[in-house]
């Protein structure tokens, strides 16, 4: 598979999405720990998006590259 064919596949872009979702999850845990300004429901929403996104991207990367 050539590089051009590779970057046209959605799974290639999941390689960038996975670290972002992990960062979002870490940020939400940090906000909960230090009780930052956003309301708790916003923090929990961000955490949910981060965790679910990391799981989905992780599975897609795993099954595309290793499965």
N, C-alpha and C positions, 0 to 999 in steps of 0.2 A: 504494500500500500504506500503510495507516495504521500509526501507531506501535504500537498494540496487536497488530496482525497481525505486525509486524516482530519484536517481542520474544518472540513465541511460536515463532519459527523458530529451530532450533538454531544456524544460522550466525551469528545475532546475538550469541550468547554466546561464539562463537569469537573475537570481537573482544577479549574480556577474557582468554581463555585464551592467546592468542598472546604478549602481554607477560609473562605468568606463566611460560610455558615458556622464553622468552628469559632471564628472570631466573634460573630454575633452572639453565639451561645456564651462564650467567655465574658463578653461585655455585659450580658444580662446577669450572670452570676456575680460579677464585680459590682453592678448596681445594687443587687440584693444585699450583698455583704456590707457595703458601705452606705446603704440607704440614701442613694442619690435622689435628685429632684423628681423624676417621673413617678407617677402613681404606680402602685404595685401591679395593677392589671396591665399596664403598658409593658412593664418589665417581664411579666409572665408571658405576654403575647410575643415579645421579642425572643424570649427563651424558647418558646414552643416552635416558632418559625426556624430558629437556629438549629434546634435538635432535629426536627423533622427534615429540614433541608440537608443537614449533614448525613442523616441516615439514607435518604433517597439518593443523593449524589454518591455516597460511599458504595451503596449497592450497585448503582449503575457503573461506576468505575471498576468495581471488583468483577462484575460479570462481563464487562466489555474487555478488560485487559487480562484477567486471570481465570475467568470461568469459561 
